Amino acid sequence: MLVSEIFYSLQGEGELTGVPSVFVRSSGCNLRCAWCDTPYASWNPEGDTKTVAQILGEVQSHAAARHVVLTGGEPMLAKDMRPLAAELKKLGHHITIETAATVAPDGIACDLASLSPKLLNSAPDAQEHGVWRKKHEATRWQPDVVRQWIDAYPYQFKFVVARPEDVEELEHMLAALHREIPRHKVLLMPEATTLEKMRGRASWLGELCKARGYRYAHRLHIELYGNKRGT
């Protein structure tokens, strides 16, 4: 599969924030988010073609790591992602899959489904990226696929929030699933690639989480390392 990067770091987002983890980032995505912070795995996919055995070797070189994060781009598009997850599970790793939940799981080995459906704020500019905007808007929200994930695996929702009204949108999306979603399983992250921007949005987003019972999700990797690869 085409792999953008493999690195050992601290999980920066979600319920496992701070946990040492090996990240396997596949390259390629079926969405084109305007604020994408990994364009080298989506807008301009790049990387090296690696076999499952090669990836396993790199993961195992980090002997202290029990947690592995399969991410992208959209990892569920990668041809060998399911056999890779199966082999990682055999080795005793905890597997988090970070996905936009537009591709069905089909039984993939997974300990935590980290689901990040995209809101309207993700749409690329219509004039500059008209074709991709149509594709993006037609693909970004797949409630039937989301239900398959949450019915089969432990899960968390991570929504990227840029403005207070985004919360109204995500609440309508969650209601459309017709499932009881505990509010502490819904994590709201400020849309930001810089520490200053993240902190600027953290104040009102934190208060909003307090008012509505959602979980505020800091982005530890930006706090510690800034917005750069391999973190």
C-alpha positions as CSV (number, residue, x, y, z in Angstrom):
1,M,0.0,0.0,0.0
2,L,1.1,3.6,-0.4
3,V,2.3,4.8,3.0
4,S,2.9,8.5,3.6
5,E,4.7,8.0,6.9
6,I,5.2,5.7,9.9
7,F,6.3,7.4,13.2
8,Y,6.3,6.9,16.9
9,S,4.7,9.7,19.0
10,L,2.0,10.5,21.6
11,Q,-1.6,10.3,20.5
12,G,-2.6,13.9,20.2
13,E,-6.4,13.6,19.9
14,G,-9.3,11.8,21.4
15,E,-9.9,9.4,24.4
16,L,-6.3,8.1,24.3
17,T,-4.6,11.5,24.2
18,G,-1.0,11.2,25.5
19,V,-0.7,7.4,24.9
20,P,2.6,6.5,23.1
21,S,1.5,5.1,19.8
22,V,2.9,4.1,16.4
23,F,1.1,5.9,13.6
24,V,0.8,4.3,10.2
25,R,-0.4,7.0,7.8
26,S,-1.7,5.6,4.4
27,S,-1.7,8.0,1.5
28,G,-4.9,8.7,-0.5
29,C,-8.3,10.1,0.4
30,N,-11.8,10.3,-1.0
31,L,-12.4,13.7,0.5
32,R,-10.7,17.1,0.1
33,C,-11.2,19.1,3.3
34,A,-10.4,22.8,3.0
35,W,-8.6,22.8,6.3
36,C,-6.8,19.5,5.8
37,D,-3.6,19.3,7.9
38,T,-2.1,16.4,6.1
39,P,-2.4,17.4,2.4
40,Y,0.5,15.1,1.6
41,A,-1.9,12.2,2.2
42,S,-4.9,13.7,0.5
43,W,-4.7,16.7,-1.8
44,N,-1.3,15.6,-3.1
45,P,-0.9,11.9,-2.0
46,E,2.7,11.0,-1.7
47,G,4.8,8.2,0.0
48,D,6.4,4.8,-0.6
49,T,4.8,1.6,-1.5
50,K,5.2,-0.9,1.4
51,T,4.2,-4.5,2.0
52,V,2.4,-5.6,5.1
53,A,5.6,-7.3,6.3
54,Q,7.6,-4.1,5.9
55,I,5.1,-2.1,7.8
56,L,5.0,-4.7,10.6
57,G,8.7,-4.6,10.8
58,E,8.7,-0.8,11.3
59,V,5.9,-1.0,13.9
60,Q,7.8,-3.7,15.9
61,S,11.0,-1.6,15.9
62,H,9.3,0.5,18.5
63,A,9.3,-2.1,21.2
64,A,7.6,0.0,23.9
65,A,4.5,0.7,21.8
66,R,1.4,-1.4,22.3
67,H,-0.9,1.1,20.6
68,V,-1.0,1.4,16.8
69,V,-3.0,4.1,15.0
70,L,-4.1,3.5,11.4
71,T,-4.7,6.8,9.8
72,G,-4.5,8.8,6.6
73,G,-5.8,10.3,4.3
74,E,-8.5,7.7,4.5
75,P,-7.0,4.5,5.7
76,M,-10.0,2.4,4.8
77,L,-9.2,3.0,1.1
78,A,-5.8,1.3,1.4
79,K,-5.8,-2.1,-0.4
80,D,-3.9,-4.0,2.4
81,M,-5.4,-2.3,5.4
82,R,-7.5,-5.2,6.5
83,P,-4.7,-7.8,6.4
84,L,-2.4,-5.3,8.1
85,A,-4.9,-4.8,11.0
86,A,-5.3,-8.5,11.3
87,E,-1.6,-9.1,11.7
88,L,-1.3,-6.2,14.2
89,K,-4.0,-7.8,16.2
90,K,-2.2,-11.2,16.2
91,L,0.8,-9.4,17.6
92,G,-1.2,-8.1,20.5
93,H,-1.5,-4.4,19.5
94,H,-4.3,-2.1,20.4
95,I,-5.6,-0.7,17.1
96,T,-7.2,2.7,16.6
97,I,-8.6,3.4,13.2
98,E,-8.9,7.1,12.4
99,T,-11.5,7.4,9.6
100,A,-14.1,9.8,8.2
101,A,-16.5,6.8,8.3
102,T,-17.3,6.9,4.6
103,V,-16.1,3.3,4.0
104,A,-17.7,0.3,5.7
105,P,-15.6,-1.6,8.1
106,D,-16.4,-5.1,6.8
107,G,-15.0,-6.8,9.8
108,I,-11.6,-5.1,10.1
109,A,-9.7,-5.7,13.3
110,C,-10.2,-2.6,15.5
111,D,-10.2,-1.8,19.2
112,L,-11.3,1.9,18.8
113,A,-13.1,3.3,15.9
114,S,-12.2,7.0,15.9
115,L,-14.9,8.5,13.6
116,S,-14.6,11.9,12.2
117,P,-17.5,12.7,9.9
118,K,-16.9,16.0,8.1
119,L,-19.1,19.1,8.6
120,L,-20.0,21.8,6.1
121,N,-17.0,23.8,7.2
122,S,-14.8,21.2,5.5
123,A,-16.0,21.8,2.0
124,P,-13.3,23.1,-0.5
125,D,-13.8,26.3,-2.3
126,A,-16.4,26.0,-5.1
127,Q,-14.7,28.3,-7.6
128,E,-11.2,26.9,-7.1
129,H,-12.1,23.2,-6.6
130,G,-15.6,22.9,-8.1
131,V,-15.3,19.2,-9.1
132,W,-13.8,18.1,-5.8
133,R,-16.4,20.2,-3.9
134,K,-19.2,18.1,-5.5
135,K,-17.5,14.9,-4.8
136,H,-16.7,15.9,-1.2
137,E,-20.3,17.0,-0.5
138,A,-21.7,13.8,-1.9
139,T,-19.4,11.6,0.1
140,R,-18.6,13.3,3.5
141,W,-21.7,12.1,5.4
142,Q,-22.7,8.4,5.1
143,P,-25.0,7.6,8.0
144,D,-25.5,4.0,7.0
145,V,-21.7,3.4,7.1
146,V,-21.4,5.3,10.4
147,R,-24.0,3.0,11.9
148,Q,-22.0,-0.1,10.8
149,W,-19.0,1.3,12.7
150,I,-20.8,2.2,15.9
151,D,-22.8,-1.1,16.0
152,A,-19.6,-3.2,15.7
153,Y,-16.8,-1.5,17.6
154,P,-16.0,0.7,20.6
155,Y,-16.0,4.2,19.2
156,Q,-15.5,7.9,19.6
157,F,-16.7,10.8,17.5
158,K,-14.3,13.6,16.7
159,F,-15.8,16.6,15.1
160,V,-13.7,19.6,13.8
161,V,-15.5,22.7,14.9
162,A,-14.7,26.2,13.5
163,R,-17.8,28.2,14.7
164,P,-20.5,27.7,17.3
165,E,-23.2,27.0,14.7
166,D,-21.2,23.8,13.7
167,V,-22.6,22.2,16.8
168,E,-26.2,22.5,15.6
169,E,-25.1,20.7,12.4
170,L,-23.4,17.8,14.1
171,E,-26.3,17.4,16.5
172,H,-28.6,16.9,13.5
173,M,-26.2,14.4,12.0
174,L,-26.0,12.4,15.3
175,A,-29.8,12.4,15.6
176,A,-30.1,11.0,12.1
177,L,-28.2,7.9,13.2
178,H,-31.1,6.8,15.4
179,R,-28.8,5.5,18.1
180,E,-28.2,6.5,21.7
181,I,-24.9,8.3,21.5
182,P,-23.5,9.2,25.0
183,R,-22.4,12.8,24.9
184,H,-19.0,12.0,26.5
185,K,-18.3,9.9,23.3
186,V,-18.6,13.1,21.2
187,L,-15.4,15.0,21.2
188,L,-15.3,18.6,19.8
189,M,-11.9,19.8,18.4
190,P,-11.1,23.4,17.5
191,E,-10.2,23.7,13.8
192,A,-6.7,24.9,14.0
193,T,-3.1,24.2,12.8
194,T,-1.4,26.7,15.0
195,L,-1.3,27.0,18.8
196,E,-2.6,30.5,18.7
197,K,-5.6,29.7,16.6
198,M,-6.4,26.6,18.7
199,R,-6.3,28.6,22.0
200,G,-8.4,31.4,20.4
201,R,-11.2,28.9,19.7
202,A,-10.7,26.9,22.9
203,S,-12.4,29.4,25.2
204,W,-15.8,29.5,23.5
205,L,-15.7,25.8,22.5
206,G,-14.9,24.7,26.0
207,E,-17.8,26.7,27.3
208,L,-20.0,25.2,24.7
209,C,-19.0,21.7,25.7
210,K,-19.8,22.5,29.3
211,A,-23.2,23.8,28.3
212,R,-24.1,20.8,26.1
213,G,-22.3,17.9,27.8
214,Y,-19.8,17.1,25.0
215,R,-16.1,16.4,25.6
216,Y,-13.6,19.1,24.7
217,A,-10.7,17.6,22.7
218,H,-7.4,19.4,22.9
219,R,-4.8,18.7,20.1
220,L,-1.8,17.7,22.1
221,H,0.5,17.3,19.2
222,I,0.1,20.9,18.2
223,E,0.7,22.0,21.7
224,L,3.9,19.9,22.0
225,Y,5.4,20.0,18.5
226,G,3.5,22.4,16.3
227,N,1.9,21.4,12.9
228,K,4.6,19.3,11.4
229,R,5.0,15.8,10.1
230,G,6.1,12.8,12.2
231,T,4.3,14.0,15.3
